[in-house]
């Protein structure tokens, strides 16, 4: 994250991107998070659910199947830490919750405690998001910058110079924090009321429902408040299509002049 502007200079939130920030940077910003999100969904949601039912079909008990299938997110976190040679706070938090849940389940012998750990994890994440409201940058804004590193300088200028932009990201952090807390309560209730073998599947569905609902509200908010236009900048605004059209025309012109006889 870039250094905040000094009090003597008021940053222009509509300023153009710094040199070297182009369409390729935006493409990288868009494609990398998509792959990362897909891998996270596969390893942390799809794989544990599928593995649980495979183990149950192979004759494993409820608790053993839950503990083994629940190790998939931990393995994913450790793999990411080794690959990037860095274990961040989120990774430590994930491993700690998974380890505590597994230890508690083994000591109590209760599969329902193993099921409830997902609710505990989600609830702690929700509390953490709300705590970041007391910091200089709320979680949702930090997540935006991490997803779009090529536009970090521009985003920081907008953050510094636009109070409305800051209000939107604080409001979205409240939305996600409260949403995760509601999700956590539902998970704990399911863990202790539904049949054990039905909870992993319903748990996975709840992940999808919660994420889609929060994403819809987030995207609608970003567009209706004009925040999305501030994120993308002037080159992706009203003149985006005209700019792309002009680029195609210039390329066509260069191609035409390069052909034999193009100059008359």
N, C-alpha and C positions, 0 to 999 in steps of 0.2 A: 504494500500500500504506500502511496506517495506521501511525502510530508505535507501537512496542511499548509494552506497559504498563510502568509503573515498578515497581521491585522491591518497593515497599511494598504494592502492590495485586495480589492474585491474581485474574486474570480468570476469570470463570465460563464454561466452554466451552458450557454449556447455556443461556446467557442468550438472551433473545429478540433478534430483529433490531432494529437502530436505527430510529428513526422515519423513515418515508419509504420503507422497504424492504418491498415488498408483492409480490403475485402478478404484477403487471405487470413488476417488475424481474426476477423469475425467468423470466418468459416471454421478455423481451428477452435474458437471459443464454443461454437455450436456443436461440432462433431464430437470433441473429446468428452464433454459432460454426458452426451447421449450414450456413448459406449460405457462410460463409467457407471451411469445409472442402470443400464441394462445388466451389467455384470453384478451390481449390487443386488438388484431384484432377483437375479438367478441364484446367487449364492446365499442370500440372507432370507429369502422368502420361498422361492419355488423349490430349491434343493432340500431344505429341511422338511418341508411338507411331504415331498415325494419320498424322501429317504425314510421318514417315519412309517409311512404305509407299506413300503417295501419290507422294512424290518418286521413290522407286525405280521405281514403275510408270511414271512420266513419263520415265524414262531417266537419272536422276541417278546418279552413282557412290555407293559406300557412304560414303566419307568426307564428301562434300558433303552427302548426305542427313542424315547424323548431325549435322553441324555446324549445318545450317539448322534441323532439328527440335529440336536441343538449345537453340536460342535462345528457344524458347517460355517456359521458366521464367524466363529473364533478363528477357524482355519483361514478364512478369507482375509480377516484383519491381520493375522500374522504374515500371510503371504504378501499383502500390500506393504507391510512394514519392512519386510526383508527386501522386496523389490525396489522400494524407494529409499531404503536405508534410513527410515524415519518412522517413529511411532508417535503420532500426535496425541493430543488430549482426548480426542474422540475415540481413538483406538484403545487407549488405556481404559477409558470409561467403559467401552464395550466389553473388553476382556474381563474387567473387574465384575461387572454385573453378571456376565455369563458364568464366571467362576463361582461367584457367591451363590447364584441360583442352583448350580450343579451340586455344590457342597451342601446346601440346605436340603435339597431333594434327597441326596444320599443319606444324610443324617436322619431325616424324618421318614424316609421310605415312601413319601407321598408323591405320586405323579402329578397331582393337582398343583403342588407347589412349583414343580418344573414348568407347568403350563402358565402359572401366574407370573413367572419371571418376565415374560414378554410385556405384560402390563406394567410391571415395575420399571422395566427399562424405558418404555414409552413415557411413563409418568415422570421419571427423572429427566428425560430429554425435554419434556414440556416445561418443567420447572427451570431447567437450565436456559431455555430460550427466553423465558420471562425475566430471568436474572440479568441477561445481557442488555435489557432495557436500561439498566442503571449504568451501563458503560457508554463510552463515546460512540460506539458503533454497534447497533443491534445485530442479532444473529442473521436475519434475512439479508441485510445489506452486506455483511461479511461473506455470506454464501454467494451473493451475486458477484462480488469482486473475484472470489475464488473460481467461479464458473466462467468469468470473462476476463482473464488476466490481461489480454491484449487491450482492454479498454479501461484498465484500472485508473490511469491518470485522468481520463475524461470523467469517469464516475466520481472521482474524488473532487474534481472541480465543481461538478453539479451538486454534490453533497455539501460542499462548503458554501455555495452561493444560493441555494434554493431551499428555503424552509419547508415549502410544500413537499418537496422530494424527501426530506428527512421525515416528515410526518407520515408519509405513506409507508416507509420502511419500518417505522416504529409500530404503526397500526398492523402491518402484516406480521410482524413478530408476535404481537399479542394474539392475532388470529391463529397462527400456527402453534403457539404455546398452549392456548386454551383448547384448541382442537386436539392436540396430543394428550392433554389431560383427560378430556372426555373419552378419547379412544382408550386410554389406559384403564379407566374405570370399567368400561365395557369388557375389556380383556380379562380383568380379574373376576368380574361377575360370571363370564362365560367359563372360566377355568374351574369355578367351584359349583356351577349349576348344570352345565351340559355334560353328556356322556364323554368320558375321556377321549375315546377314539374319534369323536366328531369335532373336538376343539381345534386340532391343527388345521383342518380344512377351513373351518369358519374363521379362524385366526387369520389365515392367508387372505380370505375374501375381505375381511375387515381392513387389512392393510390397503388393499386396492380401493375400497370405498372411501376410506379416510383421505388417502393421497389424492384421488380424483376430485373429491369435494373441495379440499383445500386448494388444489391447483386451479379449479374453475373460479373460485372466489378471488384468488390471487391474480389470475390473468384478466378477469373482468375489471378488477380494481386498477391494475396497471394501465389498461387501455382507457378506461373512463376518466382517470385522473390525468392522463397525458404523460404518465411516468414512462411508459414504454418508448414514446418518442424521444424523451430526454435520454434514455439509455442508448438508443440506437444512433442518435445524433442526426444532424441535418442531412447527411448523405443518404440516410435510409428513410428520410421523411417524405415530404411532398414531391421532392425532385428526384426521388430514388429511381422511379421508372424512367423519367426523362434522362437521367444520367446513364442508366444502363442502355437506353436506346441510342444515346449519342455515342457511347463507347462502341456499340455494334456498328454504327454508321462509320465511325472513324476507322475501325478495323476493316470494314468493307472497302473503304476508300484506299487504304494502304494496299489491300489485296489487288484492287483494280489497277493501281499504278504499277504494280509489280508485274502484271501480265504483259506479254508482248503486244505492242500496238495500243496499249491503254492510253498513252499520251497523245494519240492522234496519229 
